[in-house]
Amino acid sequence: MPSLAIKAVLAAVAGAASVSAHGHVRNIVINGLSYQGFDINTFPYMQNPPKVAGWTATNTDNGFVGPESFAAADIICHKSATNAGGHAVVAAGDKVFIQWDTWPESHKGPVIDYLANCGAAGCETADKTSLQFFKIDEVGLIDGSKAPGTWGSDQLIANNNSWLVEIPPTIAPGFYVLRHEIIALHSAGQANGAQNYPQCFNLQVTGGGSASPAGVKGQSLYTANDAGILVNIYQALTSYKVPGPALAAGAVSIAQAASKITASATATTGSAAATAAPVTAPAVATTSSAAVVVPTTLATSKAAATTSTTIAAVPVTTKPATTPITSATKAATTSTKAAAAPATTSVISCPGTIVAPAPKPAAVPDRGGKGPRSHPRDITLN
């Protein structure tokens, strides 16, 4: 058993890594078209934020949903999530490239994707508590021979903090919520220690398929005592069961690869069947290096740039994302120009780390005097 001194050092390292850590999905790419997600750093402070394909949520601290909330609505699409105002169009059999702003190497765990059919009325007005999710992708433990192992989250980091998922080719056309999720297991050796990071996007799936897999309500996907939720990853593992239902028939987990952005796209609104190609903005100027080159070895971490300054108590090596993919992303809006967004992102403070927050701009509304949110679970080791 590690000494208390060793555990304290390891905890400080984990805490330092998590200061710039935790993340959210900033955009998705379909056949070269980039659709903006819900920007937690700016949209909550706008009077009229743009309509995008990503669901809104109140996790402005890049926080998580814990096992104690598995039976509550927050586990569906994150904290206090509300329906996205539009959707992206994708053909059955096509792939969706999901781009996170960052993900910490210390937050190891599975990457999972689900779909839920919203019905003919579309997903913009669907009741999230009634959605039935079926699993279309999962990658859990890849190599557990040396703790804490290599996981799906490590593949995501190596792929420029991005994930590629295939829409099953046999799926019936219609309106679906894509529920993408990382479950961080670095503190999962104790009760309620797992951290779920669900993210939702609205899709309209086209094609001639007919499959309609049975699903499970979001509040019933997991329990706090599931083998894949309550698990100690700091010991060699020979197997790991990804939590949730089994993969739907016809669904497969595909090899991870990069996806090049050729243009930005607006989120389509309304539930009428699409008769034309998605509306796109002029092609974004890119260099020949715009396509992300996936490294042959797993990176320790690739964090997006931030205006906040942190001074870690224990040095932690990080690497920036190889390509700023969202530089090509342009959100559509039908509203008037919104108020100025804050210049800083939320900083999560963990014990063992000294955080020097950037000054708060005058244009940002008062947030009730709340300081950086601390997640003590980030530093618990077993």
MARNUBA-847982 format. One record per residue: residue number from 1; residue in three letters; x, y, z of N, C-alpha, C in turn. Coordinates in steps of 0.2 Angstrom, whole numbers, plus 5000, padded with zeros to 4 digits. Each point is the difference from the previous one (the first is absolute). Layout:
N
    i   aa  n_east  n_north  n_up  ca_east  ca_north  ca_up  c_east  c_north  c_up
  NUM  Ala       X        Y     Z        X         Y      Z       X        Y     Z
...
//
This chain:
382
    i   aa  n_east  n_north  n_up  ca_east  ca_north  ca_up  c_east  c_north  c_up
    1  Met    5004     4994  5000     4996      5006   5000    5004     5006  5000
    2  Pro    4999     5005  4996     5004      5006   5000    5000     5004  5006
    3  Ser    5006     5003  5002     5000      5004   5006    4996     5006  4999
    4  Leu    4998     5003  5006     4996      5006   5000    5004     5006  4996
    5  Ala    5006     5000  5001     5004      5005   4996    5000     4999  4992
    6  Ile    5000     4994  4998     5000      4999   4993    4993     5001  4997
    7  Lys    4995     4998  5004     4993      5002   4998    4999     5007  5000
    8  Ala    5003     5004  5004     4999      5007   5000    5003     5003  4994
    9  Val    5006     4998  4998     5004      5002   4994    4995     4999  4994
   10  Leu    4998     4993  4999     4996      4998   4995    4994     5004  4999
   11  Ala    4997     5002  5006     4994      5004   5000    5001     5007  4998
   12  Ala    5006     5003  5002     5001      5006   4997    5001     5001  4993
   13  Val    5003     4994  4997     5001      5000   4993    4994     5000  4996
   14  Ala    4995     4995  5003     4994      5000   4997    4996     5006  5000
   15  Gly    5000     5004  5006     4997      5006   5001    5003     5005  4995
   16  Ala    5006     5001  4999     5003      5004   4995    4998     4999  4993
   17  Ala    4999     4994  4998     4998      4998   4994    4993     5002  4998
   18  Ser    4996     5000  5006     4993      5001   4999    4998     5008  5000
   19  Val    5005     5004  5001     4998      5007   5000    4999     5003  4993
   20  Ser    5003     4998  4995     4999      5002   4994    4995     4994  4996
   21  Ala    4998     4996  5004     4997      4994   4998    4992     5000  5000
   22  His    4998     4994  4999     4993      4999   4999    4998     5004  4994
   23  Gly    4995     4998  4996     4999      5003   4994    4993     5000  4998
   24  His    4999     5002  4993     4993      5000   4997    5001     5000  4993
   25  Val    4995     4997  4996     5000      5000   4993    4999     5007  4997
   26  Arg    5005     5002  4996     4999      5007   4997    4997     5000  4993
   27  Asn    5000     4994  4996     4997      5000   4994    5000     4992  4997
   28  Ile    4996     4999  4996     5000      4993   4996    5001     5002  4993
   29  Val    5003     4995  4996     5002      5000   4993    4997     4995  4997
   30  Ile    4996     5001  4994     4996      4995   4996    5002     5001  4993
   31  Asn    5004     4996  4997     5002      5000   4993    5003     5007  4999
   32  Gly    5004     5002  5004     5004      5007   4999    4997     5006  5003
   33  Leu    4993     4999  5001     4996      5006   5003    5000     5000  5007
   34  Ser    5002     5006  5003     5001      5001   5007    4994     5003  5003
   35  Tyr    4997     4997  5005     4994      5003   5004    5002     5001  5007
   36  Gln    4999     5006  5002     5002      5003   5006    4995     4997  5006
   37  Gly    5004     4998  5005     4996      4998   5006    4998     5005  5005
   38  Phe    4998     4999  5006     4998      5005   5005    5006     5002  5003
   39  Asp    5002     5006  4999     5006      5003   5003    4999     5002  5007
   40  Ile    5002     4996  5005     4999      5002   5007    5003     5006  5003
   41  Asn    5005     5002  4996     5004      5006   5002    4997     5007  4998
   42  Thr    4996     5000  4995     4997      5006   4997    4992     5000  5000
   43  Phe    4997     4995  4998     4993      5000   4999    4996     5001  5006
   44  Pro    5002     4998  5006     4996      5001   5006    4999     5008  5002
   45  Tyr    5005     5004  4997     5000      5007   5001    4997     5004  4995
   46  Met    4997     4997  4995     4997      5003   4994    4993     5001  5001
   47  Gln    4997     5006  4998     4993      5000   5001    4996     4996  4994
   48  Asn    5003     5000  4995     4997      4995   4994    5006     4996  4997
   49  Pro    5002     4995  5003     5005      4995   4997    4998     4997  4994
   50  Pro    5004     4998  4996     4998      4997   4993    4997     4994  5001
   51  Lys    4996     4998  4995     4997      4993   5000    5005     4995  4997
   52  Val    5002     4995  5004     5005      4995   4998    4997     4993  5001
   53  Ala    5004     4995  4997     4998      4993   5001    5001     4997  5007
   54  Gly    5005     5004  5004     5001      4997   5006    4995     5002  5006
   55  Trp    4999     4996  5004     4995      5002   5006    5003     5004  5005
   56  Thr    4996     5005  5002     5003      5004   5006    5001     4997  5006
   57  Ala    5004     5002  5004     5001      4997   5007    5003     5005  5005
   58  Thr    5000     4999  5006     5002      5005   5005    5007     4998  5003
   59  Asn    5003     4996  4997     5007      4997   5002    5005     5005  4998
   60  Thr    5000     5007  5002     5004      5005   4998    5007     4999  5003
   61  Asp    5001     4995  5005     5006      4999   5003    5003     4994  4997
   62  Asn    4997     4997  4995     5003      4994   4996    4999     4994  5005
   63  Gly    4995     5000  5005     4999      4995   5005    4997     4994  4997
   64  Phe    4998     4996  5005     4998      4993   4998    4993     4998  5003
   65  Val    4997     4995  4999     4994      4997   5003    5003     4994  5004
   66  Gly    4998     4999  5006     5003      4994   5004    4994     4995  5001
   67  Pro    5002     4994  5002     4996      4994   5000    4994     5002  5005
   68  Glu    5000     5004  5005     4995      5002   5004    4994     5003  4996
   69  Ser    5001     5002  4994     4995      5003   4995    4998     4996  4994
   70  Phe    5002     4994  5000     4999      4995   4995    4992     5000  4998
   71  Ala    4996     5000  5006     4993      5000   4999    4997     5006  4998
   72  Ala    5003     5006  5000     4998      5006   4999    5001     5003  4993
   73  Ala    4996     5005  4998     5001      5002   4993    5007     5003  4997
   74  Asp    5004     5002  5005     5006      5003   4998    5005     4995  4997
   75  Ile    4999     4993  5001     5004      4995   4997    4999     4999  4992
   76  Ile    4994     5003  4998     4998      4999   4993    5005     5004  4995
   77  Cys    5000     5007  5001     5004      5004   4996    5004     5005  5003
   78  His    5001     4999  5007     5004      5004   5004    4995     5004  5004
   79  Lys    5004     5004  5005     4996      5004   5005    4995     5005  4997
   80  Ser    4994     4999  5002     4994      5005   4998    5000     5001  4992
   81  Ala    5001     4995  4997     5001      5000   4992    4993     5001  4997
   82  Thr    5000     5005  4995     4994      5001   4996    5001     4999  4993
   83  Asn    4995     4999  4996     5000      4998   4993    5004     5005  4996
   84  Ala    5004     4997  4995     5003      5005   4996    4995     5003  4995
   85  Gly    5002     5006  4997     4995      5003   4996    5000     4998  4993
   86  Gly    5005     4996  4998     5000      4997   4993    5003     4993  5000
   87  His    5002     4998  4994     5003      4993   4999    5004     5000  4994
   88  Ala    5005     4995  5000     5004      4999   4994    4997     4994  4996
   89  Val    5001     5000  4994     4998      4995   4996    5006     4995  4998
   90  Val    4998     4993  5001     5005      4995   4998    4997     4994  4997
   91  Ala    5003     4997  4995     4997      4994   4997    5002     4994  5005
   92  Ala    4995     4995  5000     5002      4994   5003    5006     4997  4997
   93  Gly    5005     4997  5004     5006      4998   4997    5006     5005  5000
   94  Asp    4998     5006  5001     5005      5005   5000    5003     5001  5007
   95  Lys    5005     5003  5001     5004      5001   5006    4999     5007  5003
   96  Val    5000     5001  5007     5000      5006   5003    5006     5001  5004
   97  Phe    5004     5005  4999     5006      5002   5003    4999     5004  5006
   98  Ile    5001     4998  5006     4998      5004   5006    5006     5003  5003
   99  Gln    5001     5007  5000     5006      5003   5002    4999     5003  5007
  100  Trp    5004     4998  5005     5000      5003   5007    5005     5006  5000
  101  Asp    4999     5004  5005     5005      5006   5000    5007     4997  5004
  102  Thr    4999     4995  5004     5006      4997   5004    4997     4994  5004
  103  Trp    5005     4996  5001     4998      4995   5005    5007     4998  5004
  104  Pro    4999     4999  5006     5006      4998   5004    5002     4993  5000
  105  Glu    5007     4999  5000     5002      4993   4999    4998     4996  5007
  106  Ser    5000     5003  5005     4999      4997   5007    4993     4997  5000
  107  His    4995     5003  4996     4993      4998   5001    4998     4995  4995
  108  Lys    5003     4994  5001     4999      4994   4996    4994     4996  5001
  109  Gly    4997     4998  4994     4994      4996   5000    4997     4999  4993
  110  Pro    4994     4997  5000     4997      4998   4994    4997     5006  4996
  111  Val    5000     5000  4993     4996      5004   4996    4994     4997  4997
  112  Ile    4994     5003  5001     4994      4996   4998    4996     5005  4996
  113  Asp    4996     4997  4995     4995      5004   4996    4994     4997  4999
  114  Tyr    4994     5004  5001     4993      4997   4999    4997     5004  4995
  115  Leu    4994     4997  4998     4995      5004   4996    4993     4999  5003
  116  Ala    4996     5005  5000     4993      4999   5002    4995     5004  4995
  117  Asn    4995     4996  4997     4996      5003   4995    4995     5005  5004
  118  Cys    4999     5006  4997     4996      5005   5003    4993     5000  4997
  119  Gly    4999     4996  4994     4993      5000   4997    5000     5006  4995
  120  Ala    4994     5000  4997     4999      5004   4994    5000     5008  5002
  121  Ala    4999     5001  5006     5000      5007   5002    5007     5003  5001
  122  Gly    5005     4996  4999     5007      5002   5001    5002     5001  5007
  123  Cys    5007     5001  5001     5003      5000   5006    5000     5006  5004
  124  Glu    4998     5006  4996     5001      5006   5003    4994     5001  5005
  125  Thr    4995     4996  5000     4995      5001   5005    4999     4993  5004
  126  Ala    5004     4995  4999     4999      4994   5003    5001     5000  5008
  127  Asp    4996     4996  5003     5001      4999   5008    5006     4996  5001
  128  Lys    5005     5002  5003     5006      4996   5001    4999     4994  5004
  129  Thr    4996     5001  5005     4999      4995   5005    4996     4994  4997
  130  Ser    4997     5001  4994     4997      4994   4996    5004     4997  4995
  131  Leu    5006     5003  4998     5004      4997   4995    5003     4993  5002
  132  Gln    5000     4996  4995     5002      4993   5001    5007     4999  4996
  133  Phe    5005     4999  5004     5007      5000   4997    5002     4993  4998
  134  Phe    5003     4999  4994     5003      4994   4999    5007     5001  4998
  135  Lys    5005     4996  5002     5007      5001   4999    5002     4998  4993
  136  Ile    5004     5005  4997     5003      4999   4994    5008     4999  5000
  137  Asp    5003     5001  5005     5007      5000   5000    5003     5000  5008
  138  Glu    5005     4996  5001     5003      5000   5006    5007     4998  5000
  139  Val    5005     5003  5003     5007      4998   5001    5002     5001  5007
  140  Gly    5001     4994  5004     5002      5001   5007    5007     4999  5001
  141  Leu    5002     4994  5004     5007      4999   5001    5003     4996  4994
  142  Ile    5006     5003  4998     5004      4998   4994    5005     4995  5002
  143  Asp    5004     5002  5006     5005      4997   5002    5001     5001  5008
  144  Gly    4998     4995  5004     5000      5001   5007    5006     4996  5003
  145  Ser    5005     4998  4997     5006      4997   5002    5004     5004  5005
  146  Lys    5000     5007  4999     5004      5004   5004    4995     5006  5003
  147  Ala    4999     5000  5006     4995      5005   5003    5003     5007  4999
  148  Pro    4995     5005  4998     4993      4999   5000    4997     4998  4994
  149  Gly    5005     4998  4995     4997      4997   4994    4999     5005  4994
  150  Thr    4999     4997  4994     4998      5005   4994    4993     4999  4999
  151  Trp    4997     5005  4999     4992      5001   4999    4998     5003  4994
  152  Gly    4994     5000  4999     4997      5004   4994    5001     5007  5001
  153  Ser    5001     5003  5006     5001      5007   5000    5007     5001  4998
  154  Asp    5005     4996  5000     5007      5001   4998    5000     5000  4992
  155  Gln    4995     4996  4997     5000      5000   4993    4997     5007  4998
  156  Leu    4995     5002  5004     4997      5007   4998    5006     5005  5000
  157  Ile    5004     5000  5006     5005      5005   5000    5005     5000  4994
  158  Ala    5002     4994  4998     5005      4999   4995    4997     5002  4993
  159  Asn    4993     5000  5000     4997      5002   4994    4998     5008  5000
  160  Asn    5005     5004  5003     4999      5007   5000    4993     5002  5005
  161  Asn    4999     4996  5005     4995      5001   5005    4993     4999  4996
  162  Ser    5000     4996  4995     4994      4999   4996    4998     4992  5000
  163  Trp    4994     4999  4998     4997      4993   4999    4996     5000  4994
  164  Leu    5001     4994  4997     4996      4999   4993    4995     4994  5002
  165  Val    4994     5001  4998     4995      4995   5001    4996     4999  4993
  166  Glu    4998     4994  4999     4996      4999   4994    4993     4999  5002
  167  Ile    4995     5004  4996     4993      4999   5000    4999     4993  4997
  168  Pro    4996     4995  5003     4999      4994   4997    4997     5000  4993
  169  Pro    5002     4997  4995     4998      5000   4994    4992     4998  4999
  170  Thr    4998     4996  5004     4993      4997   5000    4995     5004  5004
  171  Ile    5002     5005  5003     4996      5004   5004    4994     5003  4996
  172  Ala    4994     5001  5003     4995      5003   4996    5001     5007  5000
  173  Pro    4997     5004  4995     5001      5007   4999    4996     5003  5006
  174  Gly    5002     5006  5002     4996      5004   5005    5004     5004  5004
  175  Phe    4997     5003  5005     5004      5005   5005    5002     4996  5006
  176  Tyr    5007     5001  5001     5003      4996   5006    5004     5005  5004
  177  Val    5001     4999  5007     5004      5003   5004    5007     4995  5000
  178  Leu    5005     5003  4999     5007      4996   5001    5002     5002  5007
  179  Arg    5001     4995  5004     5002      5001   5007    5007     4997  5000
  180  His    5005     5004  5000     5007      4999   5001    5003     5001  5007
  181  Glu    5004     4995  5002     5002      5000   5007    5007     4997  5002
  182  Ile    5003     5003  5004     5006      4998   5003    4999     4998  5008
  183  Ile    5002     4995  5002     4999      4998   5007    5007     5000  5003
  184  Ala    5002     5005  5005     5006      5000   5003    5000     4996  5006
  185  Leu    5005     4995  5000     5000      4995   5006    5006     5001  5005
  186  His    5004     5006  4999     5005      5001   5005    4999     5000  5007
  187  Ser    4994     5001  5002     4997      5000   5007    4995     4994  5001
  188  Ala    4999     4996  4995     4994      4995   5000    5001     4994  5005
  189  Gly    5006     5000  5003     5001      4995   5005    4996     5001  5007
  190  Gln    4997     5005  5000     4996      5002   5006    4993     5001  4998
  191  Ala    4995     4999  5004     4993      5001   4999    4999     5007  4997
  192  Asn    4996     5001  4995     4998      5006   4996    5006     5004  4998
  193  Gly    5006     4997  4999     5006      5003   4997    5000     5001  4993
  194  Ala    4997     4996  4996     5000      5001   4993    4997     5006  4998
  195  Gln    5003     5003  4994     4998      5006   4997    4997     4999  4993
  196  Asn    4994     5002  4999     4997      4999   4993    5000     5007  4997
  197  Tyr    5002     5001  4994     5000      5006   4996    4995     4999  4993
  198  Pro    4994     5000  5001     4996      4999   4994    4999     5006  4996
  199  Gln    5000     5000  4993     4999      5005   4996    4995     4998  4994
  200  Cys    4995     5005  4999     4995      4998   4995    5000     5004  4994
  201  Phe    4998     4997  4994     4999      5004   4994    4994     4997  4996
  202  Asn    4996     5005  4997     4995      4998   4996    5002     4998  4993
  203  Leu    4997     4995  4997     5002      4997   4993    4993     4999  4997
  204  Gln    5001     5001  4993     4995      4997   4996    5003     4995  4995
  205  Val    4998     4994  5001     5003      4994   4996    4996     4999  4994
  206  Thr    5004     5000  4994     4996      4998   4994    5002     4993  4998
  207  Gly    4997     4998  4995     5002      4993   4997    4994     4996  5000
  208  Gly    5001     4994  4997     4995      4995   4999    4999     4994  5005
  209  Gly    5004     5001  5006     4999      4994   5005    4994     5000  5003
  210  Ser    4999     4994  5004     4993      4999   5003    5001     4998  5007
  211  Ala    5006     4999  5003     5002      4998   5007    4998     5005  5005
  212  Ser    4996     4998  5005     4998      5004   5005    5002     4996  5007
  213  Pro    5006     5001  5002     5002      4996   5006    4996     5002  5006
  214  Ala    4999     4995  5005     4997      5002   5006    5005     5004  5004
  215  Gly    4997     5004  5005     5005      5004   5004    4998     5000  5007
  216  Val    5004     5004  5004     4999      5001   5007    5000     5007  5002
  217  Lys    4996     5002  5004     5000      5007   5002    5007     5002  5003
  218  Gly    5001     5006  4999     5007      5003   5003    5001     4999  5007
  219  Gln    4994     5000  5004     5001      4999   5007    5000     4993  5003
  220  Ser    5000     4996  4995     5001      4992   5001    5006     4997  4997
  221  Leu    5004     5004  4997     5006      4998   4997    5005     4996  5005
  222  Tyr    5001     5003  5006     5005      4998   5004    4997     5000  5007
  223  Thr    5004     4996  5005     4999      5000   5007    5007     5001  5003
  224  Ala    4999     5003  5006     5007      5002   5003    5004     4994  5002
  225  Asn    4997     4994  5000     5004      4994   5002    5002     4995  4994
  226  Asp    4998     5003  4994     5002      4996   4994    5008     4999  5000
  227  Ala    5002     4994  4997     5007      4998   5000    5004     5005  4997
  228  Gly    4998     5003  4994     5003      5005   4997    5000     5007  5002
  229  Ile    4996     5001  5006     5000      5006   5003    5004     5001  5007
  230  Leu    4999     4994  5004     5004      5000   5006    5006     4995  4999
  231  Val    5005     5003  4998     5006      4996   4998    5007     5003  5002
  232  Asn    5005     4997  5002     5006      5002   5002    5005     4999  4994
  233  Ile    5002     5006  4997     5004      4999   4994    5007     5000  5002
  234  Tyr    5002     5001  5006     5007      5000   5002    5003     4993  5002
  235  Gln    4997     4995  4997     5002      4994   5001    5000     4997  4993
  236  Ala    5004     4995  4998     5000      4997   4994    4993     4996  4998
  237  Leu    4997     5002  4995     4993      4997   4998    5001     4996  4994
  238  Thr    4997     4994  5001     5000      4995   4994    4994     5001  4996
  239  Ser    4995     5003  5002     4993      5001   4996    4997     5006  5003
  240  Tyr    4995     5003  4996     4996      5006   5003    4994     5000  4996
  241  Lys    4994     5000  5003     4993      5000   4997    4998     5007  4999
  242  Val    5000     5003  4994     4997      5007   4999    4993     5000  5002
  243  Pro    4998     5005  5004     4994      5000   5003    4994     5002  4995
  244  Gly    4994     4999  5001     4995      5001   4996    4998     4994  4996
  245  Pro    4995     5001  4995     4997      4994   4997    5005     4998  4994
  246  Ala    4999     4994  4997     5005      4997   4995    4999     5005  4994
  247  Leu    5005     4999  4995     4999      5004   4994    4994     4997  4996
  248  Ala    4997     5005  4997     4994      4998   4996    5002     4996  4994
  249  Ala    4996     4996  4997     5001      4996   4994    5002     5005  4994
  250  Gly    5005     4998  4997     5003      5004   4994    5004     5006  5002
  251  Ala    5001     5001  5007     5005      5005   5002    5007     4998  5001
  252  Val    5005     5003  4998     5007      4998   5001    5004     5006  5003
  253  Ser    5005     4999  5003     5005      5005   5002    5006     5000  4995
  254  Ile    5001     5005  4997     5005      5001   4994    5006     5002  5003
  255  Ala    5005     5000  4995     5007      5002   5002    5000     5008  5000
  256  Gln    5004     5003  5005     5000      5007   5000    5004     5003  4995
  257  Ala    4998     5006  4997     5004      5003   4995    4998     5007  5000
  258  Ala    5003     5005  4997     4999      5007   5000    4995     5001  4994
  259  Ser    4997     5006  5001     4995      5003   4995    5001     5007  4998
  260  Lys    5001     5001  4994     5002      5007   4998    4994     5004  4999
  261  Ile    5000     5006  5003     4995      5005   4999    5001     5004  4993
  262  Thr    4995     5000  4996     5000      5004   4993    4996     5006  5001
  263  Ala    4995     5000  5004     4995      5006   5000    4996     4999  5007
  264  Ser    4998     5006  5002     4995      5000   5006    4993     4999  4997
  265  Ala    4996     4998  5005     4993      4999   4998    4995     5002  5005
  266  Thr    4994     5003  4998     4995      5002   5005    4996     4994  5002
  267  Ala    4998     5000  5006     4995      4995   5002    4993     5001  4997
  268  Thr    4997     4995  4998     4994      5000   4997    4994     5001  5005
  269  Thr    4995     5004  4999     4995      5000   5005    4993     4997  4997
  270  Gly    4996     4998  5004     4994      4997   4998    5000     4993  4999
  271  Ser    4994     4996  5000     5000      4993   4999    4998     4998  4993
  272  Ala    4999     5004  4995     4999      4998   4993    5006     4996  4997
  273  Ala    4998     4995  4996     5005      4996   4997    5005     5005  4996
  274  Ala    5006     4999  5000     5005      5004   4996    4999     4998  4993
  275  Thr    5000     5004  4995     5000      4999   4993    5006     5003  4997
  276  Ala    5004     5003  5003     5006      5003   4997    5006     4998  5005
  277  Ala    5006     5002  4997     5006      4999   5004    5000     5005  5006
  278  Pro    5004     4999  5005     5000      5005   5006    5003     5006  4997
  279  Val    4998     5006  5003     5002      5006   4998    5007     5001  5003
  280  Thr    5005     5002  4996     5006      5001   5002    5003     5007  4999
  281  Ala    5005     5002  5004     5003      5006   4999    5006     4999  4995
  282  Pro    5003     5006  4998     5006      4999   4995    5005     4995  5003
  283  Ala    5003     4997  4996     5005      4995   5002    5006     5004  5004
  284  Val    5002     4997  5006     5005      5003   5004    5006     4999  4998
  285  Ala    5004     5005  4999     5007      5000   4998    5004     4996  5004
  286  Thr    5003     4995  4998     5005      4995   5004    5006     4999  4996
  287  Thr    5005     4998  5004     5006      4998   4997    5000     4992  4999
  288  Ser    5005     4998  4996     5000      4993   4999    5001     4996  5006
  289  Ser    5001     5003  5006     5001      4996   5006    4993     5000  5004
  290  Ala    4995     5003  4997     4994      5000   5004    4997     4994  5002
  291  Ala    5001     4994  4996     4998      4994   5002    5005     4998  5006
  292  Val    4997     4997  5006     5003      4998   5005    5004     4994  4999
  293  Val    5007     5000  5002     5004      4994   4999    4999     4996  5007
  294  Val    4998     4994  5000     4999      4997   5007    5007     4997  5002
  295  Pro    5002     5001  5006     5006      4997   5002    5000     4993  5000
  296  Thr    5006     4997  4999     5000      4992   5001    5001     4998  5007
  297  Thr    5001     5005  5004     5001      4998   5008    4995     5005  5003
  298  Leu    4997     4997  5006     4996      5004   5004    5003     5006  5003
  299  Ala    4996     5006  4999     5003      5006   5003    4998     5000  5008
  300  Thr    5003     5004  5004     4999      5000   5007    4994     5005  5001
  301  Ser    4999     5005  4996     4995      5004   5001    5000     5006  4994
  302  Lys    4995     5002  4998     5000      5005   4995    4995     5005  5001
  303  Ala    5001     5006  5003     4996      5005   5003    4999     5005  4995
  304  Ala    4994     5003  4999     4999      5006   4996    5003     5006  5004
  305  Ala    5001     5005  4996     5003      5006   5003    4995     5003  5005
  306  Thr    5002     5003  5005     4995      5004   5005    5003     5006  5002
  307  Thr    4996     5005  5002     5002      5006   5002    5002     5001  5008
  308  Ser    4998     4994  5003     5001      5000   5007    5007     4998  5002
  309  Thr    5003     5002  5005     5007      4998   5002    5000     4996  5006
  310  Thr    5004     4994  5000     5000      4996   5005    5007     4998  5002
  311  Ile    5001     5000  5006     5007      4998   5003    4999     4993  5004
  312  Ala    5003     4995  4997     4999      4993   5003    5005     4999  5005
  313  Ala    4998     4997  5006     5004      4999   5005    5005     4994  4998
  314  Val    4998     4996  4996     5004      4994   4997    5000     5001  4993
  315  Pro    5006     5000  4996     5000      5001   4993    4996     4994  4996
  316  Val    4996     5002  4995     4997      4995   4996    5001     5002  4993
  317  Thr    5002     4995  4996     5002      5001   4993    4993     4999  4996
  318  Thr    4999     5005  4996     4994      5000   4996    5003     5002  4993
  319  Lys    4995     4998  4995     5002      5002   4993    4994     5003  4997
  320  Pro    5001     5006  4996     4994      5003   4996    4997     4996  4995
  321  Ala    4994     5001  4998     4997      4996   4995    5004     5002  4993
  322  Thr    5001     4995  4996     5004      5000   4994    4997     5005  4995
  323  Thr    4993     5001  5000     4997      5004   4995    4994     5004  5003
  324  Pro    4999     5006  5000     4995      5004   5003    4994     4999  4996
  325  Ile    4996     4994  5001     4995      4998   4995    4994     5005  5000
  326  Thr    4999     5003  5006     4994      5004   5000    5001     5007  4997
  327  Ser    5006     5002  4998     5001      5006   4997    4996     5001  4993
  328  Ala    4998     4994  4998     4996      5000   4994    4993     5000  5001
  329  Thr    4998     4999  5007     4993      5000   5001    4996     5006  5001
  330  Lys    4995     5001  4997     4996      5006   5000    4993     4999  5001
  331  Ala    4997     5002  5006     4993      4999   5002    4996     5004  4996
  332  Ala    4994     4998  4999     4995      5004   4997    4995     5003  5005
  333  Thr    4997     5006  4999     4996      5003   5004    4994     5004  4996
  334  Thr    4994     5000  5003     4995      5004   4997    4998     5005  5005
  335  Ser    5004     5001  5005     4998      5005   5005    5005     5007  4999
  336  Thr    4999     5005  5004     5004      5006   4999    5006     4998  5003
  337  Lys    5005     5005  5000     5007      4999   5002    5000     5000  5008
  338  Ala    5003     4994  5002     5000      4999   5008    5005     5005  5003
  339  Ala    4999     5000  5007     5004      5004   5004    5007     4996  5000
  340  Ala    5005     5004  5002     5007      4998   5000    5001     4994  5005
  341  Ala    5003     4995  4998     5001      4994   5004    5006     5001  5004
  342  Pro    5001     4996  5006     5005      5001   5004    5007     4997  4997
  343  Ala    5005     5003  5001     5007      4998   4997    5003     4994  5004
  344  Thr    4997     4998  5005     5003      4995   5004    4996     4994  5000
  345  Thr    5003     4994  5001     4996      4994   5001    5000     4998  5007
  346  Ser    4995     4995  5002     5000      4998   5007    5006     4996  5002
  347  Val    5002     5001  5006     5006      4996   5002    4998     4996  5006
  348  Ile    5002     4993  4999     4998      4996   5006    5006     4999  5004
  349  Ser    4999     5002  5007     5006      5000   5004    5000     4993  5004
  350  Cys    5005     4997  5001     5001      4994   5003    5005     5001  5006
  351  Pro    5000     4997  5006     5005      5000   5005    5007     4999  4997
  352  Gly    5005     5003  5002     5006      4999   4998    5002     5005  4994
  353  Thr    4996     5004  4998     5001      5004   4994    4999     5008  5002
  354  Ile    5004     5004  4998     4999      5007   5001    4997     5003  4994
  355  Val    4995     5003  5000     4997      5003   4994    4999     5007  5000
  356  Ala    5003     5004  4995     5000      5007   4999    4995     5002  4995
  357  Pro    4993     5001  5002     4995      5001   4995    5001     5007  4996
  358  Ala    4999     5000  4994     5000      5006   4996    4995     5005  5003
  359  Pro    5001     5007  4999     4995      5005   5002    4993     4999  4996
  360  Lys    4995     5001  5004     4993      4999   4997    4998     5006  4996
  361  Pro    4998     5000  4994     4999      5005   4996    4993     5004  5002
  362  Ala    5000     5006  4999     4994      5004   5003    4994     4998  4996
  363  Ala    5000     4997  4994     4995      4999   4996    4996     4993  5002
  364  Val    5003     4996  5004     4997      4994   5002    4996     5001  5006
  365  Pro    4994     4998  5000     4995      5001   5005    5003     4997  5007
  366  Asp    4998     5002  5005     5002      4998   5007    4997     4993  5001
  367  Arg    5004     4995  5002     4999      4993   5000    4998     4998  5007
  368  Gly    4999     5005  5004     4998      4998   5007    5006     4999  5005
  369  Gly    5006     5002  4998     5005      5000   5004    5003     4993  5001
  370  Lys    4999     4996  4995     5002      4993   5000    5007     5000  4997
  371  Gly    5005     4997  5004     5007      4999   4998    5001     4994  4996
  372  Pro    5006     4998  4998     5001      4994   4996    4997     4994  5004
  373  Arg    4997     4995  4996     4997      4994   5003    5006     4995  5002
  374  Ser    4999     4997  5006     5005      4995   5002    4997     4993  4999
  375  His    5003     4995  4997     4998      4994   5000    5005     4995  5004
  376  Pro    4998     4999  5006     5005      4996   5004    5001     4993  4998
  377  Arg    4995     4997  4996     5000      4994   4997    5006     4999  4996
  378  Asp    5002     5005  4997     5006      5000   4995    5006     4998  5003
  379  Ile    5001     5000  5006     5007      4998   5003    4999     4994  5005
  380  Thr    4995     4997  5000     4999      4994   5004    5003     4994  4996
  381  Leu    5005     4997  5003     5003      4994   4998    4999     4994  5004
  382  Asn    5000     4994  4997     4999      4994   5004    5006     4995  5000
//
